[in-house]
Amino acid sequence: MWAWDEDEAEQVRAILVAAHCSVCPATGRKAEPRVLDLDIGVTALEGLRALEAAGYAFRWHTSQHVLNRESTLAGIPVADALLPVADD
């Protein structure tokens, strides 16, 4: 999960921890302080629901190929499912 900045990443982390969701700093080639890793499956869905209840909205990352984007993710709306992939 990508937050806008490090401060928001800390707010997101606090919401997820309060909801008893597994969250940790991201690892891998695109890891940076504003990126958080959620667990997978039901655990990740619970985290997304907790964030949605806190007023967060979701959109696909620009690197997500347009053919793999859907308007919902396990019932949670994702705003820009049909936008084209940005050229990097």
PDB file as gemmi writes it, atoms N, CA and C in Angstrom:
CRYST1    1.000    1.000    1.000  90.00  90.00  90.00 P 1                      
ATOM      1  N   MET A   1       0.842  -1.153   0.000  1.00  0.00           N  
ATOM      2  CA  MET A   1       0.000   0.000   0.000  1.00  0.00           C  
ATOM      3  C   MET A   1       0.897   1.227   0.000  1.00  0.00           C  
ATOM      4  N   TRP A   2       0.622   2.156  -0.896  1.00  0.00           N  
ATOM      5  CA  TRP A   2       1.401   3.386  -1.007  1.00  0.00           C  
ATOM      6  C   TRP A   2       0.619   4.530  -0.373  1.00  0.00           C  
ATOM      7  N   ALA A   3       1.232   5.230   0.561  1.00  0.00           N  
ATOM      8  CA  ALA A   3       0.637   6.444   1.135  1.00  0.00           C  
ATOM      9  C   ALA A   3       1.211   7.646   0.378  1.00  0.00           C  
ATOM     10  N   TRP A   4       0.558   8.782   0.511  1.00  0.00           N  
ATOM     11  CA  TRP A   4       1.040   9.981  -0.189  1.00  0.00           C  
ATOM     12  C   TRP A   4       2.411  10.388   0.304  1.00  0.00           C  
ATOM     13  N   ASP A   5       2.641  10.261   1.622  1.00  0.00           N  
ATOM     14  CA  ASP A   5       3.934  10.641   2.186  1.00  0.00           C  
ATOM     15  C   ASP A   5       4.166   9.843   3.468  1.00  0.00           C  
ATOM     16  N   GLU A   6       5.313  10.068   4.110  1.00  0.00           N  
ATOM     17  CA  GLU A   6       5.666   9.308   5.308  1.00  0.00           C  
ATOM     18  C   GLU A   6       4.716   9.575   6.465  1.00  0.00           C  
ATOM     19  N   ASP A   7       4.260  10.830   6.621  1.00  0.00           N  
ATOM     20  CA  ASP A   7       3.324  11.156   7.703  1.00  0.00           C  
ATOM     21  C   ASP A   7       2.014  10.390   7.544  1.00  0.00           C  
ATOM     22  N   GLU A   8       1.493  10.361   6.323  1.00  0.00           N  
ATOM     23  CA  GLU A   8       0.263   9.611   6.101  1.00  0.00           C  
ATOM     24  C   GLU A   8       0.491   8.112   6.293  1.00  0.00           C  
ATOM     25  N   ALA A   9       1.660   7.628   5.915  1.00  0.00           N  
ATOM     26  CA  ALA A   9       1.969   6.205   6.128  1.00  0.00           C  
ATOM     27  C   ALA A   9       1.891   5.872   7.615  1.00  0.00           C  
ATOM     28  N   GLU A  10       2.343   6.773   8.477  1.00  0.00           N  
ATOM     29  CA  GLU A  10       2.249   6.540   9.923  1.00  0.00           C  
ATOM     30  C   GLU A  10       0.800   6.557  10.394  1.00  0.00           C  
ATOM     31  N   GLN A  11      -0.027   7.428   9.829  1.00  0.00           N  
ATOM     32  CA  GLN A  11      -1.456   7.459  10.174  1.00  0.00           C  
ATOM     33  C   GLN A  11      -2.126   6.157   9.745  1.00  0.00           C  
ATOM     34  N   VAL A  12      -1.810   5.701   8.548  1.00  0.00           N  
ATOM     35  CA  VAL A  12      -2.361   4.441   8.043  1.00  0.00           C  
ATOM     36  C   VAL A  12      -1.917   3.280   8.931  1.00  0.00           C  
ATOM     37  N   ARG A  13      -0.644   3.260   9.289  1.00  0.00           N  
ATOM     38  CA  ARG A  13      -0.127   2.204  10.155  1.00  0.00           C  
ATOM     39  C   ARG A  13      -0.881   2.186  11.491  1.00  0.00           C  
ATOM     40  N   ALA A  14      -1.120   3.358  12.064  1.00  0.00           N  
ATOM     41  CA  ALA A  14      -1.831   3.440  13.341  1.00  0.00           C  
ATOM     42  C   ALA A  14      -3.245   2.881  13.231  1.00  0.00           C  
ATOM     43  N   ILE A  15      -3.935   3.181  12.140  1.00  0.00           N  
ATOM     44  CA  ILE A  15      -5.287   2.648  11.924  1.00  0.00           C  
ATOM     45  C   ILE A  15      -5.243   1.134  11.810  1.00  0.00           C  
ATOM     46  N   LEU A  16      -4.293   0.627  11.053  1.00  0.00           N  
ATOM     47  CA  LEU A  16      -4.185  -0.816  10.856  1.00  0.00           C  
ATOM     48  C   LEU A  16      -3.812  -1.545  12.143  1.00  0.00           C  
ATOM     49  N   VAL A  17      -2.893  -0.988  12.899  1.00  0.00           N  
ATOM     50  CA  VAL A  17      -2.503  -1.607  14.171  1.00  0.00           C  
ATOM     51  C   VAL A  17      -3.688  -1.615  15.135  1.00  0.00           C  
ATOM     52  N   ALA A  18      -4.433  -0.501  15.199  1.00  0.00           N  
ATOM     53  CA  ALA A  18      -5.608  -0.431  16.072  1.00  0.00           C  
ATOM     54  C   ALA A  18      -6.673  -1.456  15.675  1.00  0.00           C  
ATOM     55  N   ALA A  19      -6.713  -1.796  14.378  1.00  0.00           N  
ATOM     56  CA  ALA A  19      -7.674  -2.786  13.883  1.00  0.00           C  
ATOM     57  C   ALA A  19      -7.103  -4.206  13.946  1.00  0.00           C  
ATOM     58  N   HIS A  20      -5.935  -4.348  14.573  1.00  0.00           N  
ATOM     59  CA  HIS A  20      -5.278  -5.655  14.738  1.00  0.00           C  
ATOM     60  C   HIS A  20      -4.922  -6.305  13.405  1.00  0.00           C  
ATOM     61  N   CYS A  21      -4.509  -5.475  12.446  1.00  0.00           N  
ATOM     62  CA  CYS A  21      -4.095  -5.973  11.135  1.00  0.00           C  
ATOM     63  C   CYS A  21      -2.576  -6.045  11.068  1.00  0.00           C  
ATOM     64  N   SER A  22      -2.105  -7.023  10.330  1.00  0.00           N  
ATOM     65  CA  SER A  22      -0.667  -7.204  10.146  1.00  0.00           C  
ATOM     66  C   SER A  22      -0.160  -6.206   9.112  1.00  0.00           C  
ATOM     67  N   VAL A  23       0.763  -5.358   9.527  1.00  0.00           N  
ATOM     68  CA  VAL A  23       1.349  -4.358   8.635  1.00  0.00           C  
ATOM     69  C   VAL A  23       2.819  -4.218   8.994  1.00  0.00           C  
ATOM     70  N   CYS A  24       3.659  -4.036   7.977  1.00  0.00           N  
ATOM     71  CA  CYS A  24       5.093  -3.862   8.218  1.00  0.00           C  
ATOM     72  C   CYS A  24       5.664  -2.980   7.116  1.00  0.00           C  
ATOM     73  N   PRO A  25       6.852  -2.439   7.337  1.00  0.00           N  
ATOM     74  CA  PRO A  25       7.483  -1.651   6.275  1.00  0.00           C  
ATOM     75  C   PRO A  25       7.696  -2.526   5.033  1.00  0.00           C  
ATOM     76  N   ALA A  26       7.542  -1.929   3.888  1.00  0.00           N  
ATOM     77  CA  ALA A  26       7.718  -2.666   2.638  1.00  0.00           C  
ATOM     78  C   ALA A  26       9.177  -3.038   2.443  1.00  0.00           C  
ATOM     79  N   THR A  27       9.378  -4.153   1.780  1.00  0.00           N  
ATOM     80  CA  THR A  27      10.719  -4.570   1.375  1.00  0.00           C  
ATOM     81  C   THR A  27      10.689  -4.797  -0.125  1.00  0.00           C  
ATOM     82  N   GLY A  28      11.824  -4.864  -0.726  1.00  0.00           N  
ATOM     83  CA  GLY A  28      11.868  -5.090  -2.173  1.00  0.00           C  
ATOM     84  C   GLY A  28      12.397  -3.877  -2.894  1.00  0.00           C  
ATOM     85  N   ARG A  29      12.396  -3.966  -4.203  1.00  0.00           N  
ATOM     86  CA  ARG A  29      13.067  -2.937  -5.004  1.00  0.00           C  
ATOM     87  C   ARG A  29      12.366  -1.585  -4.985  1.00  0.00           C  
ATOM     88  N   LYS A  30      11.061  -1.531  -4.705  1.00  0.00           N  
ATOM     89  CA  LYS A  30      10.360  -0.251  -4.675  1.00  0.00           C  
ATOM     90  C   LYS A  30      10.057   0.208  -3.256  1.00  0.00           C  
ATOM     91  N   ALA A  31      10.709  -0.395  -2.283  1.00  0.00           N  
ATOM     92  CA  ALA A  31      10.453  -0.052  -0.887  1.00  0.00           C  
ATOM     93  C   ALA A  31      10.923   1.366  -0.585  1.00  0.00           C  
ATOM     94  N   GLU A  32      10.095   2.084   0.119  1.00  0.00           N  
ATOM     95  CA  GLU A  32      10.431   3.401   0.622  1.00  0.00           C  
ATOM     96  C   GLU A  32       9.556   3.646   1.851  1.00  0.00           C  
ATOM     97  N   PRO A  33       9.867   4.638   2.669  1.00  0.00           N  
ATOM     98  CA  PRO A  33       9.155   4.804   3.938  1.00  0.00           C  
ATOM     99  C   PRO A  33       7.649   5.012   3.828  1.00  0.00           C  
ATOM    100  N   ARG A  34       7.146   5.457   2.702  1.00  0.00           N  
ATOM    101  CA  ARG A  34       5.702   5.679   2.571  1.00  0.00           C  
ATOM    102  C   ARG A  34       4.946   4.441   2.069  1.00  0.00           C  
ATOM    103  N   VAL A  35       5.643   3.326   1.903  1.00  0.00           N  
ATOM    104  CA  VAL A  35       5.031   2.100   1.406  1.00  0.00           C  
ATOM    105  C   VAL A  35       4.925   1.093   2.547  1.00  0.00           C  
ATOM    106  N   LEU A  36       3.740   0.504   2.698  1.00  0.00           N  
ATOM    107  CA  LEU A  36       3.488  -0.485   3.739  1.00  0.00           C  
ATOM    108  C   LEU A  36       3.053  -1.798   3.116  1.00  0.00           C  
ATOM    109  N   ASP A  37       3.476  -2.880   3.700  1.00  0.00           N  
ATOM    110  CA  ASP A  37       3.022  -4.204   3.273  1.00  0.00           C  
ATOM    111  C   ASP A  37       1.926  -4.687   4.211  1.00  0.00           C  
ATOM    112  N   LEU A  38       0.795  -5.033   3.633  1.00  0.00           N  
ATOM    113  CA  LEU A  38      -0.268  -5.690   4.384  1.00  0.00           C  
ATOM    114  C   LEU A  38      -0.091  -7.176   4.184  1.00  0.00           C  
ATOM    115  N   ASP A  39      -0.669  -7.938   5.068  1.00  0.00           N  
ATOM    116  CA  ASP A  39      -0.663  -9.380   4.878  1.00  0.00           C  
ATOM    117  C   ASP A  39      -1.503  -9.683   3.631  1.00  0.00           C  
ATOM    118  N   ILE A  40      -1.760 -10.923   3.348  1.00  0.00           N  
ATOM    119  CA  ILE A  40      -2.537 -11.281   2.165  1.00  0.00           C  
ATOM    120  C   ILE A  40      -3.894 -11.841   2.574  1.00  0.00           C  
ATOM    121  N   GLY A  41      -4.764 -12.008   1.600  1.00  0.00           N  
ATOM    122  CA  GLY A  41      -6.048 -12.662   1.816  1.00  0.00           C  
ATOM    123  C   GLY A  41      -6.970 -11.893   2.731  1.00  0.00           C  
ATOM    124  N   VAL A  42      -7.632 -12.616   3.618  1.00  0.00           N  
ATOM    125  CA  VAL A  42      -8.628 -12.045   4.518  1.00  0.00           C  
ATOM    126  C   VAL A  42      -7.993 -10.980   5.409  1.00  0.00           C  
ATOM    127  N   THR A  43      -6.774 -11.191   5.838  1.00  0.00           N  
ATOM    128  CA  THR A  43      -6.098 -10.219   6.694  1.00  0.00           C  
ATOM    129  C   THR A  43      -5.937  -8.882   5.974  1.00  0.00           C  
ATOM    130  N   ALA A  44      -5.533  -8.911   4.726  1.00  0.00           N  
ATOM    131  CA  ALA A  44      -5.404  -7.680   3.946  1.00  0.00           C  
ATOM    132  C   ALA A  44      -6.764  -7.034   3.739  1.00  0.00           C  
ATOM    133  N   LEU A  45      -7.776  -7.827   3.473  1.00  0.00           N  
ATOM    134  CA  LEU A  45      -9.120  -7.296   3.278  1.00  0.00           C  
ATOM    135  C   LEU A  45      -9.611  -6.597   4.543  1.00  0.00           C  
ATOM    136  N   GLU A  46      -9.344  -7.168   5.703  1.00  0.00           N  
ATOM    137  CA  GLU A  46      -9.726  -6.522   6.961  1.00  0.00           C  
ATOM    138  C   GLU A  46      -9.023  -5.176   7.111  1.00  0.00           C  
ATOM    139  N   GLY A  47      -7.769  -5.109   6.699  1.00  0.00           N  
ATOM    140  CA  GLY A  47      -7.035  -3.853   6.746  1.00  0.00           C  
ATOM    141  C   GLY A  47      -7.628  -2.812   5.822  1.00  0.00           C  
ATOM    142  N   LEU A  48      -7.971  -3.215   4.607  1.00  0.00           N  
ATOM    143  CA  LEU A  48      -8.590  -2.287   3.659  1.00  0.00           C  
ATOM    144  C   LEU A  48      -9.938  -1.809   4.168  1.00  0.00           C  
ATOM    145  N   ARG A  49     -10.701  -2.689   4.773  1.00  0.00           N  
ATOM    146  CA  ARG A  49     -11.996  -2.294   5.341  1.00  0.00           C  
ATOM    147  C   ARG A  49     -11.820  -1.311   6.488  1.00  0.00           C  
ATOM    148  N   ALA A  50     -10.816  -1.525   7.326  1.00  0.00           N  
ATOM    149  CA  ALA A  50     -10.550  -0.601   8.430  1.00  0.00           C  
ATOM    150  C   ALA A  50     -10.191   0.782   7.887  1.00  0.00           C  
ATOM    151  N   LEU A  51      -9.387   0.829   6.827  1.00  0.00           N  
ATOM    152  CA  LEU A  51      -9.020   2.109   6.224  1.00  0.00           C  
ATOM    153  C   LEU A  51     -10.219   2.766   5.545  1.00  0.00           C  
ATOM    154  N   GLU A  52     -11.037   1.976   4.885  1.00  0.00           N  
ATOM    155  CA  GLU A  52     -12.243   2.517   4.245  1.00  0.00           C  
ATOM    156  C   GLU A  52     -13.163   3.121   5.304  1.00  0.00           C  
ATOM    157  N   ALA A  53     -13.333   2.439   6.439  1.00  0.00           N  
ATOM    158  CA  ALA A  53     -14.172   2.942   7.534  1.00  0.00           C  
ATOM    159  C   ALA A  53     -13.607   4.243   8.123  1.00  0.00           C  
ATOM    160  N   ALA A  54     -12.281   4.419   8.030  1.00  0.00           N  
ATOM    161  CA  ALA A  54     -11.635   5.638   8.523  1.00  0.00           C  
ATOM    162  C   ALA A  54     -11.687   6.772   7.503  1.00  0.00           C  
ATOM    163  N   GLY A  55     -12.307   6.518   6.341  1.00  0.00           N  
ATOM    164  CA  GLY A  55     -12.479   7.563   5.342  1.00  0.00           C  
ATOM    165  C   GLY A  55     -11.513   7.535   4.178  1.00  0.00           C  
ATOM    166  N   TYR A  56     -10.671   6.521   4.104  1.00  0.00           N  
ATOM    167  CA  TYR A  56      -9.728   6.418   2.991  1.00  0.00           C  
ATOM    168  C   TYR A  56     -10.427   5.867   1.753  1.00  0.00           C  
ATOM    169  N   ALA A  57      -9.951   6.283   0.595  1.00  0.00           N  
ATOM    170  CA  ALA A  57     -10.405   5.761  -0.688  1.00  0.00           C  
ATOM    171  C   ALA A  57      -9.187   5.159  -1.380  1.00  0.00           C  
ATOM    172  N   PHE A  58      -9.418   4.325  -2.362  1.00  0.00           N  
ATOM    173  CA  PHE A  58      -8.326   3.588  -2.998  1.00  0.00           C  
ATOM    174  C   PHE A  58      -8.308   3.821  -4.501  1.00  0.00           C  
ATOM    175  N   ARG A  59      -7.110   3.725  -5.064  1.00  0.00           N  
ATOM    176  CA  ARG A  59      -6.941   3.767  -6.514  1.00  0.00           C  
ATOM    177  C   ARG A  59      -5.780   2.852  -6.852  1.00  0.00           C  
ATOM    178  N   TRP A  60      -5.736   2.417  -8.084  1.00  0.00           N  
ATOM    179  CA  TRP A  60      -4.654   1.529  -8.509  1.00  0.00           C  
ATOM    180  C   TRP A  60      -3.364   2.302  -8.663  1.00  0.00           C  
ATOM    181  N   HIS A  61      -2.256   1.666  -8.354  1.00  0.00           N  
ATOM    182  CA  HIS A  61      -0.945   2.259  -8.598  1.00  0.00           C  
ATOM    183  C   HIS A  61      -0.740   2.321 -10.107  1.00  0.00           C  
ATOM    184  N   THR A  62      -0.018   3.322 -10.561  1.00  0.00           N  
ATOM    185  CA  THR A  62       0.182   3.492 -12.006  1.00  0.00           C  
ATOM    186  C   THR A  62       0.897   2.311 -12.651  1.00  0.00           C  
ATOM    187  N   SER A  63       1.633   1.535 -11.875  1.00  0.00           N  
ATOM    188  CA  SER A  63       2.324   0.382 -12.455  1.00  0.00           C  
ATOM    189  C   SER A  63       1.410  -0.828 -12.636  1.00  0.00           C  
ATOM    190  N   GLN A  64       0.208  -0.794 -12.067  1.00  0.00           N  
ATOM    191  CA  GLN A  64      -0.737  -1.903 -12.227  1.00  0.00           C  
ATOM    192  C   GLN A  64      -1.292  -1.854 -13.647  1.00  0.00           C  
ATOM    193  N   HIS A  65      -1.080  -2.889 -14.421  1.00  0.00           N  
ATOM    194  CA  HIS A  65      -1.527  -2.891 -15.815  1.00  0.00           C  
ATOM    195  C   HIS A  65      -3.047  -2.720 -15.881  1.00  0.00           C  
ATOM    196  N   VAL A  66      -3.486  -1.931 -16.836  1.00  0.00           N  
ATOM    197  CA  VAL A  66      -4.907  -1.591 -16.955  1.00  0.00           C  
ATOM    198  C   VAL A  66      -5.794  -2.837 -17.110  1.00  0.00           C  
ATOM    199  N   LEU A  67      -5.293  -3.887 -17.741  1.00  0.00           N  
ATOM    200  CA  LEU A  67      -6.100  -5.098 -17.900  1.00  0.00           C  
ATOM    201  C   LEU A  67      -6.286  -5.855 -16.590  1.00  0.00           C  
ATOM    202  N   ASN A  68      -5.476  -5.550 -15.587  1.00  0.00           N  
ATOM    203  CA  ASN A  68      -5.592  -6.204 -14.288  1.00  0.00           C  
ATOM    204  C   ASN A  68      -6.335  -5.356 -13.261  1.00  0.00           C  
ATOM    205  N   ARG A  69      -6.796  -4.189 -13.655  1.00  0.00           N  
ATOM    206  CA  ARG A  69      -7.519  -3.305 -12.746  1.00  0.00           C  
ATOM    207  C   ARG A  69      -9.006  -3.619 -12.813  1.00  0.00           C  
ATOM    208  N   GLU A  70      -9.631  -3.595 -11.670  1.00  0.00           N  
ATOM    209  CA  GLU A  70     -11.079  -3.772 -11.604  1.00  0.00           C  
ATOM    210  C   GLU A  70     -11.662  -2.631 -10.801  1.00  0.00           C  
ATOM    211  N   SER A  71     -12.965  -2.393 -10.937  1.00  0.00           N  
ATOM    212  CA  SER A  71     -13.590  -1.280 -10.233  1.00  0.00           C  
ATOM    213  C   SER A  71     -13.795  -1.557  -8.751  1.00  0.00           C  
ATOM    214  N   THR A  72     -13.695  -2.816  -8.360  1.00  0.00           N  
ATOM    215  CA  THR A  72     -13.737  -3.161  -6.940  1.00  0.00           C  
ATOM    216  C   THR A  72     -12.655  -4.197  -6.670  1.00  0.00           C  
ATOM    217  N   LEU A  73     -12.206  -4.224  -5.436  1.00  0.00           N  
ATOM    218  CA  LEU A  73     -11.251  -5.218  -4.985  1.00  0.00           C  
ATOM    219  C   LEU A  73     -11.880  -5.882  -3.772  1.00  0.00           C  
ATOM    220  N   ALA A  74     -12.403  -7.085  -3.967  1.00  0.00           N  
ATOM    221  CA  ALA A  74     -13.107  -7.815  -2.904  1.00  0.00           C  
ATOM    222  C   ALA A  74     -14.220  -6.969  -2.306  1.00  0.00           C  
ATOM    223  N   GLY A  75     -14.938  -6.241  -3.164  1.00  0.00           N  
ATOM    224  CA  GLY A  75     -16.066  -5.441  -2.715  1.00  0.00           C  
ATOM    225  C   GLY A  75     -15.725  -4.024  -2.310  1.00  0.00           C  
ATOM    226  N   ILE A  76     -14.463  -3.671  -2.289  1.00  0.00           N  
ATOM    227  CA  ILE A  76     -14.047  -2.312  -1.934  1.00  0.00           C  
ATOM    228  C   ILE A  76     -13.819  -1.531  -3.225  1.00  0.00           C  
ATOM    229  N   PRO A  77     -14.473  -0.357  -3.375  1.00  0.00           N  
ATOM    230  CA  PRO A  77     -14.325   0.410  -4.613  1.00  0.00           C  
ATOM    231  C   PRO A  77     -12.899   0.901  -4.842  1.00  0.00           C  
ATOM    232  N   VAL A  78     -12.471   0.814  -6.091  1.00  0.00           N  
ATOM    233  CA  VAL A  78     -11.178   1.349  -6.515  1.00  0.00           C  
ATOM    234  C   VAL A  78     -11.483   2.345  -7.620  1.00  0.00           C  
ATOM    235  N   ALA A  79     -11.112   3.603  -7.406  1.00  0.00           N  
ATOM    236  CA  ALA A  79     -11.608   4.715  -8.215  1.00  0.00           C  
ATOM    237  C   ALA A  79     -11.188   4.719  -9.671  1.00  0.00           C  
ATOM    238  N   ASP A  80      -9.971   4.399  -9.996  1.00  0.00           N  
ATOM    239  CA  ASP A  80      -9.478   4.645 -11.352  1.00  0.00           C  
ATOM    240  C   ASP A  80      -9.214   3.379 -12.154  1.00  0.00           C  
ATOM    241  N   ALA A  81     -10.104   2.450 -12.075  1.00  0.00           N  
ATOM    242  CA  ALA A  81      -9.881   1.152 -12.701  1.00  0.00           C  
ATOM    243  C   ALA A  81      -9.661   1.246 -14.216  1.00  0.00           C  
ATOM    244  N   LEU A  82     -10.255   2.218 -14.867  1.00  0.00           N  
ATOM    245  CA  LEU A  82     -10.181   2.254 -16.327  1.00  0.00           C  
ATOM    246  C   LEU A  82      -9.205   3.283 -16.863  1.00  0.00           C  
ATOM    247  N   LEU A  83      -8.437   3.934 -16.001  1.00  0.00           N  
ATOM    248  CA  LEU A  83      -7.467   4.909 -16.483  1.00  0.00           C  
ATOM    249  C   LEU A  83      -6.301   4.190 -17.149  1.00  0.00           C  
ATOM    250  N   PRO A  84      -5.708   4.791 -18.186  1.00  0.00           N  
ATOM    251  CA  PRO A  84      -4.577   4.148 -18.879  1.00  0.00           C  
ATOM    252  C   PRO A  84      -3.339   4.095 -17.987  1.00  0.00           C  
ATOM    253  N   VAL A  85      -2.448   3.198 -18.307  1.00  0.00           N  
ATOM    254  CA  VAL A  85      -1.186   3.070 -17.593  1.00  0.00           C  
ATOM    255  C   VAL A  85      -0.306   4.257 -17.949  1.00  0.00           C  
ATOM    256  N   ALA A  86       0.316   4.882 -16.942  1.00  0.00           N  
ATOM    257  CA  ALA A  86       1.200   6.018 -17.189  1.00  0.00           C  
ATOM    258  C   ALA A  86       2.506   5.536 -17.768  1.00  0.00           C  
ATOM    259  N   ASP A  87       3.071   6.317 -18.664  1.00  0.00           N  
ATOM    260  CA  ASP A  87       4.391   6.004 -19.209  1.00  0.00           C  
ATOM    261  C   ASP A  87       5.445   6.503 -18.232  1.00  0.00           C  
ATOM    262  N   ASP A  88       6.328   5.605 -17.810  1.00  0.00           N  
ATOM    263  CA  ASP A  88       7.401   5.998 -16.881  1.00  0.00           C  
ATOM    264  C   ASP A  88       8.709   6.140 -17.612  1.00  0.00           C  
TER     265      ASP A  88                                                      
END                                                                             
